[in-house]
Amino acid sequence: VDFTWYGNRERDIRNDFSIPPKYSLNQIIEAIRKPAWTYDFLSHEPYTYACINTDVPADSLAAFVNSQLCPEFDWRDAE
Protein backbone atom coordinates (compact mmCIF):
# COMPACT_ATOMS: atom_id res chain seq x y z
CA VAL A 1 0.00 0.00 0.00
CA ASP A 2 1.30 3.45 -0.87
CA PHE A 3 0.55 6.21 1.57
CA THR A 4 0.37 9.89 0.65
CA TRP A 5 2.64 10.95 3.50
CA TYR A 6 6.31 10.52 4.23
CA GLY A 7 7.20 7.93 6.85
CA ASN A 8 9.79 7.92 9.62
CA ARG A 9 12.96 6.73 7.89
CA GLU A 10 15.29 6.12 10.81
CA ARG A 11 18.34 5.37 8.66
CA ASP A 12 17.93 8.69 6.83
CA ILE A 13 17.68 10.52 10.15
CA ARG A 14 20.71 8.66 11.57
CA ASN A 15 22.80 9.41 8.44
CA ASP A 16 21.58 13.03 8.31
CA PHE A 17 20.08 12.53 4.83
CA SER A 18 18.27 15.59 3.49
CA ILE A 19 17.08 17.24 0.30
CA PRO A 20 18.79 19.48 -0.59
CA PRO A 21 21.86 17.66 0.74
CA LYS A 22 23.86 18.94 3.69
CA TYR A 23 27.48 17.81 3.62
CA SER A 24 29.00 16.72 6.92
CA LEU A 25 32.63 16.42 7.89
CA ASN A 26 32.31 12.62 7.74
CA GLN A 27 31.02 12.78 4.15
CA ILE A 28 33.91 15.03 3.14
CA ILE A 29 36.42 12.65 4.71
CA GLU A 30 34.84 9.69 2.88
CA ALA A 31 35.00 11.62 -0.41
CA ILE A 32 38.71 12.29 0.13
CA ARG A 33 39.34 8.62 0.91
CA LYS A 34 37.77 7.56 -2.43
CA PRO A 35 39.16 9.95 -5.05
CA ALA A 36 38.13 7.89 -8.10
CA TRP A 37 34.50 7.71 -6.99
CA THR A 38 34.49 11.42 -6.08
CA TYR A 39 35.97 12.41 -9.44
CA ASP A 40 33.42 10.25 -11.28
CA PHE A 41 30.59 11.76 -9.22
CA LEU A 42 31.69 15.36 -9.81
CA SER A 43 32.57 15.03 -13.49
CA HIS A 44 29.32 13.48 -14.76
CA GLU A 45 25.75 14.69 -15.04
CA PRO A 46 23.51 13.63 -12.14
CA TYR A 47 21.26 10.62 -12.60
CA THR A 48 17.71 11.41 -13.61
CA TYR A 49 14.57 9.32 -13.63
CA ALA A 50 11.89 9.66 -16.30
CA CYS A 51 9.00 9.22 -13.85
CA ILE A 52 10.10 11.90 -11.37
CA ASN A 53 8.76 15.40 -11.88
CA THR A 54 11.84 17.64 -11.82
CA ASP A 55 9.79 20.87 -12.04
CA VAL A 56 8.95 20.59 -8.35
CA PRO A 57 11.54 22.18 -6.05
CA ALA A 58 12.87 19.70 -3.50
CA ASP A 59 12.81 21.93 -0.40
CA SER A 60 12.30 18.96 1.85
CA LEU A 61 12.11 15.23 1.36
CA ALA A 62 8.52 15.07 2.59
CA ALA A 63 7.38 17.85 0.24
CA PHE A 64 9.20 16.21 -2.65
CA VAL A 65 7.64 12.79 -2.02
CA ASN A 66 4.18 14.31 -1.60
CA SER A 67 4.57 16.26 -4.85
CA GLN A 68 5.16 13.00 -6.75
CA LEU A 69 1.86 11.46 -5.60
CA CYS A 70 -1.55 12.12 -7.09
CA PRO A 71 -4.23 12.03 -4.35
CA GLU A 72 -7.00 11.52 -6.92
CA PHE A 73 -5.48 8.23 -8.11
CA ASP A 74 -7.54 5.18 -7.13
CA TRP A 75 -7.82 1.50 -8.04
CA ARG A 76 -10.08 2.23 -11.04
CA ASP A 77 -7.21 4.20 -12.59
CA ALA A 78 -4.89 1.22 -12.11
CA GLU A 79 -7.17 -1.22 -13.90
PyMOL commands that set and color helices and strands:
alter all, ss='L'
color gray80, all
select helices_A, chain A and resi 10-14+25-33+35-43+61-68+75-78
alter helices_A, ss='H'
color red, helices_A
deselect
rebuild
show_as cartoon
